[in-house]
Amino acid sequence: MGFYGISSSAMEIIRNNRALLHKRSIFKRASSKFDDKPLDFGGNGLLTNNGADPILLRKIREKTLREHGRQRRKFVIFLMLALPIIIYFGYKAFHNFSFGFPPLTTKESKSHDFSKKYLFYINDGDAWLRKWHYHNAIFQYRKALELYPGNYEARYRIAIAYSYQCQYAYEGCEDGKKLVEELKREFPKRSELSEVEKVFTHWGTP
């Protein structure tokens, strides 16, 4: 092959290479404004860019804060409206709730003219019972019963004291049950005795 042939071959190779380079430029990816700005995953886990517009970021932050403020105000208003309603219904539901204990008072204590000594023993027994001192309460009720043997009020209170003792000290269940059975035989129309009896049925020996 002569000089001319070598030159022709070289020129042909150069033309082919140029053609290939031109074709590759067609598939060049589109440029992006982030090309020269490295992305950063900050501590908050969000995709950030150092070249972000600070004015835009401030507006986004202010909008977010305003939205949070509106949500807090809505919650406070809701709480102010709902809380009184909750308190009212809670009071209506529980202000007379005896937590499983029958009431102490009966009609007899208001319809009879008892002596001051008797009333002292009854009131003192009630005070001991509110302090959960069952034995002291029963002792005082029995002192009142000595003044008026067979008195329903004093015997009923003794049964109440036994019901407290049965529930919380696991004592006096049998004695209280027997006393209630006696009272029900003597006073069958006393509905409060059925409530006391439920205590002994549930906590004591059925």
Contacts in CASP RR format, 6 or more apart in sequence:
PFRMAT RR
TARGET T0000
AUTHOR 0000-0000-0000
METHOD contacts of the structure
MODEL  1
MGFYGISSSAMEIIRNNRALLHKRSIFKRASSKFDDKPLDFGGNGLLTNN
GADPILLRKIREKTLREHGRQRRKFVIFLMLALPIIIYFGYKAFHNFSFG
FPPLTTKESKSHDFSKKYLFYINDGDAWLRKWHYHNAIFQYRKALELYPG
NYEARYRIAIAYSYQCQYAYEGCEDGKKLVEELKREFPKRSELSEVEKVF
THWGTP
34 49 0 8 1.000
37 49 0 8 1.000
37 50 0 8 1.000
37 51 0 8 1.000
38 50 0 8 1.000
39 47 0 8 1.000
39 48 0 8 1.000
39 49 0 8 1.000
40 47 0 8 1.000
40 48 0 8 1.000
40 49 0 8 1.000
40 50 0 8 1.000
41 47 0 8 1.000
41 48 0 8 1.000
42 48 0 8 1.000
100 167 0 8 1.000
100 199 0 8 1.000
101 160 0 8 1.000
101 163 0 8 1.000
101 164 0 8 1.000
101 167 0 8 1.000
101 199 0 8 1.000
102 160 0 8 1.000
102 163 0 8 1.000
102 192 0 8 1.000
102 195 0 8 1.000
102 196 0 8 1.000
102 199 0 8 1.000
103 192 0 8 1.000
104 126 0 8 1.000
104 129 0 8 1.000
104 157 0 8 1.000
104 160 0 8 1.000
106 152 0 8 1.000
106 153 0 8 1.000
106 156 0 8 1.000
106 190 0 8 1.000
106 192 0 8 1.000
108 151 0 8 1.000
108 152 0 8 1.000
108 153 0 8 1.000
109 122 0 8 1.000
109 153 0 8 1.000
112 153 0 8 1.000
114 122 0 8 1.000
114 148 0 8 1.000
115 147 0 8 1.000
117 147 0 8 1.000
118 144 0 8 1.000
118 147 0 8 1.000
118 148 0 8 1.000
121 140 0 8 1.000
121 141 0 8 1.000
121 143 0 8 1.000
121 144 0 8 1.000
121 147 0 8 1.000
121 154 0 8 1.000
122 140 0 8 1.000
122 141 0 8 1.000
122 144 0 8 1.000
122 153 0 8 1.000
122 154 0 8 1.000
122 157 0 8 1.000
124 140 0 8 1.000
125 136 0 8 1.000
125 137 0 8 1.000
125 140 0 8 1.000
125 141 0 8 1.000
125 157 0 8 1.000
125 161 0 8 1.000
126 137 0 8 1.000
126 157 0 8 1.000
128 134 0 8 1.000
128 136 0 8 1.000
128 137 0 8 1.000
128 140 0 8 1.000
129 137 0 8 1.000
129 157 0 8 1.000
129 160 0 8 1.000
129 161 0 8 1.000
129 164 0 8 1.000
132 164 0 8 1.000
132 168 0 8 1.000
134 161 0 8 1.000
134 162 0 8 1.000
134 164 0 8 1.000
134 165 0 8 1.000
134 169 0 8 1.000
134 171 0 8 1.000
137 157 0 8 1.000
137 161 0 8 1.000
137 164 0 8 1.000
138 158 0 8 1.000
138 161 0 8 1.000
138 162 0 8 1.000
138 165 0 8 1.000
141 154 0 8 1.000
141 157 0 8 1.000
141 158 0 8 1.000
141 161 0 8 1.000
142 154 0 8 1.000
142 158 0 8 1.000
144 151 0 8 1.000
144 153 0 8 1.000
144 154 0 8 1.000
145 151 0 8 1.000
145 154 0 8 1.000
145 155 0 8 1.000
145 158 0 8 1.000
148 154 0 8 1.000
152 183 0 8 1.000
152 186 0 8 1.000
152 187 0 8 1.000
152 190 0 8 1.000
155 179 0 8 1.000
155 182 0 8 1.000
155 183 0 8 1.000
156 183 0 8 1.000
156 190 0 8 1.000
156 192 0 8 1.000
156 193 0 8 1.000
156 196 0 8 1.000
158 176 0 8 1.000
158 179 0 8 1.000
159 176 0 8 1.000
159 179 0 8 1.000
159 180 0 8 1.000
159 183 0 8 1.000
159 193 0 8 1.000
159 196 0 8 1.000
160 196 0 8 1.000
162 172 0 8 1.000
162 173 0 8 1.000
162 175 0 8 1.000
162 176 0 8 1.000
162 179 0 8 1.000
162 200 0 8 1.000
163 176 0 8 1.000
163 196 0 8 1.000
163 199 0 8 1.000
163 200 0 8 1.000
165 171 0 8 1.000
165 172 0 8 1.000
166 172 0 8 1.000
166 173 0 8 1.000
166 176 0 8 1.000
166 199 0 8 1.000
166 200 0 8 1.000
166 203 0 8 1.000
166 204 0 8 1.000
167 199 0 8 1.000
167 203 0 8 1.000
170 203 0 8 1.000
173 200 0 8 1.000
173 203 0 8 1.000
173 204 0 8 1.000
173 205 0 8 1.000
174 204 0 8 1.000
174 205 0 8 1.000
176 200 0 8 1.000
177 197 0 8 1.000
177 200 0 8 1.000
177 204 0 8 1.000
177 205 0 8 1.000
180 193 0 8 1.000
180 196 0 8 1.000
180 197 0 8 1.000
180 200 0 8 1.000
181 197 0 8 1.000
183 190 0 8 1.000
183 193 0 8 1.000
184 190 0 8 1.000
184 193 0 8 1.000
184 194 0 8 1.000
184 197 0 8 1.000
187 193 0 8 1.000
END
